[in-house]
Amino acid sequence: MIKKRYYFLFFIFLFAFHQSSFGESILNEYLVAKPNMQDLRFTKTVIFMLYHNKQDGAAGLVVNKPIETMTISKLFADSNLIAPNNITEKKITLYWGGPVKSEHIFFIHSSDYESNNFIYSNKHYTVTREPKILFDIAKNKGPKEFIILSGIAVWKPGQLDSEMAGGRWKKESNTFISLFKNTDKMWKNIINSQNI
C-alpha cells in the first residue's frame, strides 16, 4: 500500500522537473526488453523512449508495469488533498515508470485533452507532469485515455548502447504499438508479433 507521504511528495516535487527538458531529443520509439533480460527490474518491460543520444544518455517511461489500482477519491485522501466538487468516482492505476526518482509523477494522455505545459505532444498523445490533469480526471473532464507513472528509467551516456549491443533490448517504432493498451499482455504481444 502506498503511504500518504508518497502522495505528499508527489505534489512537492512535481515541478522540480522542467517540462521542456526532453523536448528536442524525443524519439518516437519503444524500448522492448528481450526474453533474456538479466536485470529483474526490467523483465518483460516496454519503455516509451523520451530521449537517447551520446551527450545525455537515455531516458524513458516503463508503460506496462502497474503498481497499484485505487479509487480516485482514495488517491486524493491519501495525498491529504481536497477533492474537487462533484467528483466522478473511478479507479486509477499507478504505474512504475522506472527505478529513478520515484517521487516524480508523469502523465501520458490522449490528444483529445489539452495540457498547457508538456514535455512532448503530437497528434496521438501528450507527455506531461502538469497536476491539473488529475483534478480534471476527477471531474470527468480529463482525457479519454491516460497513464499515470511513478519514476523514470535513466541511462548514463553509452550505457543503453552497451546494453543493446549485449542483446538486452531492442528498439521498435511505435507505429504498430498501441500505447494505451498496456495490459500485462503488452510485452508478450510485441515479442510474438516482432520475433524479438
C-alpha positions as CSV (number, residue, x, y, z in Angstrom):
1,M,0.0,0.0,0.0
2,I,1.3,3.4,-0.9
3,K,1.7,5.7,2.0
4,K,0.4,9.2,2.4
5,R,3.9,10.6,2.5
6,Y,4.3,9.3,-1.1
7,Y,1.4,11.4,-2.4
8,F,2.6,14.4,-0.4
9,L,6.0,14.1,-2.2
10,F,4.0,13.8,-5.5
11,F,2.9,17.4,-5.3
12,I,6.0,18.8,-3.6
13,F,8.4,17.5,-6.3
14,L,6.0,17.7,-9.3
15,F,7.6,20.9,-10.7
16,A,11.2,20.1,-9.8
17,F,11.4,18.6,-13.2
18,H,11.4,21.1,-16.1
19,Q,8.7,20.5,-18.7
20,S,11.0,21.2,-21.6
21,S,13.9,19.0,-20.6
22,F,13.2,16.2,-23.1
23,G,11.5,18.2,-25.9
24,E,14.3,18.4,-28.5
25,S,15.6,14.9,-28.1
26,I,12.4,12.8,-28.1
27,L,12.2,9.7,-30.2
28,N,9.0,8.1,-31.5
29,E,10.3,4.7,-30.3
30,Y,9.8,2.0,-27.7
31,L,12.5,0.0,-26.0
32,V,11.4,-3.6,-25.5
33,A,13.2,-6.0,-23.1
34,K,14.3,-9.2,-24.8
35,P,13.4,-12.5,-23.1
36,N,17.0,-12.9,-21.9
37,M,16.9,-9.6,-19.9
38,Q,19.1,-10.2,-16.8
39,D,18.0,-7.1,-14.8
40,L,14.9,-8.3,-12.9
41,R,13.6,-4.8,-12.6
42,F,13.2,-4.6,-16.4
43,T,11.9,-8.1,-17.1
44,K,9.2,-8.1,-19.7
45,T,9.1,-4.3,-19.8
46,V,8.0,-1.9,-22.6
47,I,9.5,1.5,-22.4
48,F,8.4,4.7,-24.2
49,M,11.6,6.5,-25.0
50,L,11.9,10.2,-24.2
51,Y,15.5,10.6,-25.5
52,H,18.6,8.7,-26.4
53,N,21.7,10.5,-27.5
54,K,25.5,10.5,-27.0
55,Q,25.6,13.6,-24.9
56,D,22.8,13.0,-22.3
57,G,22.4,9.2,-22.4
58,A,18.8,7.9,-22.4
59,A,15.6,8.1,-20.6
60,G,12.1,6.6,-20.9
61,L,9.0,5.6,-19.1
62,V,8.0,2.0,-18.5
63,V,4.4,1.8,-19.5
64,N,3.3,-1.8,-18.7
65,K,4.1,-2.3,-15.0
66,P,1.1,-1.4,-12.7
67,I,1.9,-0.7,-9.0
68,E,-1.5,-0.3,-7.5
69,T,-5.1,0.3,-8.5
70,M,-7.2,2.5,-6.3
71,T,-10.3,4.8,-6.4
72,I,-9.5,8.4,-7.3
73,S,-11.1,9.6,-4.1
74,K,-8.6,7.4,-2.2
75,L,-5.7,9.0,-4.1
76,F,-6.9,12.4,-3.0
77,A,-7.4,11.3,0.6
78,D,-4.0,9.6,0.8
79,S,-2.4,12.8,-0.5
80,N,-4.2,15.0,2.0
81,L,-5.8,17.0,-0.8
82,I,-9.4,18.2,-1.1
83,A,-11.1,16.5,-4.0
84,P,-13.0,18.8,-6.4
85,N,-16.7,19.1,-6.1
86,N,-18.9,16.6,-7.9
87,I,-16.1,14.1,-8.1
88,T,-16.7,11.3,-10.6
89,E,-15.6,8.1,-8.7
90,K,-13.4,5.9,-10.8
91,K,-10.5,3.6,-10.4
92,I,-7.0,4.9,-11.1
93,T,-3.9,2.7,-11.8
94,L,-0.5,4.0,-10.9
95,Y,2.3,2.5,-13.0
96,W,6.0,2.0,-12.3
97,G,7.7,4.4,-14.7
98,G,11.2,3.3,-13.7
99,P,13.7,3.0,-10.8
100,V,14.9,6.6,-10.7
101,K,13.2,9.5,-8.9
102,S,10.0,7.6,-7.8
103,E,8.7,10.9,-6.3
104,H,8.4,12.3,-9.9
105,I,5.0,11.6,-11.4
106,F,4.4,11.6,-15.2
107,F,1.2,11.5,-17.2
108,I,0.8,10.3,-20.7
109,H,-2.6,11.1,-22.2
110,S,-4.6,11.0,-25.4
111,S,-4.7,14.1,-27.6
112,D,-8.4,14.9,-27.0
113,Y,-7.2,16.7,-23.8
114,E,-5.0,19.8,-24.0
115,S,-2.2,20.3,-21.5
116,N,-0.8,23.8,-21.1
117,N,2.6,22.5,-20.0
118,F,4.0,19.4,-21.6
119,I,7.3,17.6,-22.2
120,Y,6.1,16.3,-25.6
121,S,2.9,16.4,-27.7
122,N,1.8,15.1,-31.0
123,K,-1.5,14.2,-32.7
124,H,-1.8,10.9,-30.7
125,Y,-0.7,11.7,-27.2
126,T,1.0,14.1,-24.7
127,V,3.6,13.5,-22.1
128,T,3.4,15.9,-19.2
129,R,3.9,16.5,-15.4
130,E,1.1,19.0,-15.1
131,P,-1.0,18.1,-12.0
132,K,-4.2,19.8,-13.3
133,I,-4.9,16.7,-15.3
134,L,-5.6,14.8,-12.1
135,F,-8.2,17.2,-11.0
136,D,-9.8,17.2,-14.4
137,I,-9.9,13.4,-14.4
138,A,-11.7,13.6,-11.1
139,K,-14.3,15.9,-12.6
140,N,-14.7,13.7,-15.6
141,K,-13.2,16.4,-17.8
142,G,-9.9,14.7,-18.4
143,P,-8.6,12.8,-21.4
144,K,-10.3,9.6,-22.7
145,E,-7.1,7.7,-22.2
146,F,-4.2,8.2,-19.8
147,I,-1.4,6.6,-17.9
148,I,-0.1,7.8,-14.5
149,L,3.5,6.8,-13.8
150,S,5.8,7.0,-10.8
151,G,9.5,7.3,-11.6
152,I,11.6,7.1,-14.7
153,A,14.2,4.9,-16.3
154,V,17.5,6.7,-17.0
155,W,20.8,5.6,-18.5
156,K,24.1,7.4,-18.5
157,P,25.8,8.2,-21.9
158,G,26.8,5.0,-23.6
159,Q,25.1,2.7,-21.1
160,L,22.0,1.9,-23.1
161,D,24.0,1.4,-26.3
162,S,26.1,-1.1,-24.4
163,E,23.1,-3.0,-23.1
164,M,21.5,-3.0,-26.6
165,A,24.8,-4.4,-28.0
166,G,24.7,-7.1,-25.3
167,G,21.3,-8.2,-26.5
168,R,19.2,-7.0,-23.6
169,W,17.0,-4.6,-25.5
170,K,15.5,-3.9,-29.0
171,K,14.1,-0.6,-30.2
172,E,10.8,-0.7,-32.1
173,S,8.9,2.0,-33.9
174,N,5.7,2.9,-32.1
175,T,3.7,2.9,-35.3
176,F,2.4,-0.7,-34.5
177,I,2.2,-0.3,-30.7
178,S,-1.0,0.9,-29.0
179,L,0.3,2.9,-26.1
180,F,-2.8,2.8,-24.0
181,K,-3.4,-0.9,-24.5
182,N,-0.7,-1.5,-21.8
183,T,-2.1,-4.6,-20.2
184,D,0.1,-7.4,-18.8
185,K,-0.1,-8.9,-22.3
186,M,1.5,-5.9,-24.0
187,W,5.1,-7.2,-23.8
188,K,4.1,-10.7,-24.9
189,N,2.1,-9.4,-27.9
190,I,5.1,-7.3,-29.1
191,I,7.5,-10.2,-28.7
192,N,5.3,-12.6,-30.6
193,S,4.5,-10.1,-33.4
194,Q,8.0,-8.9,-33.9
195,N,10.1,-12.0,-33.2
196,I,12.3,-10.1,-30.8
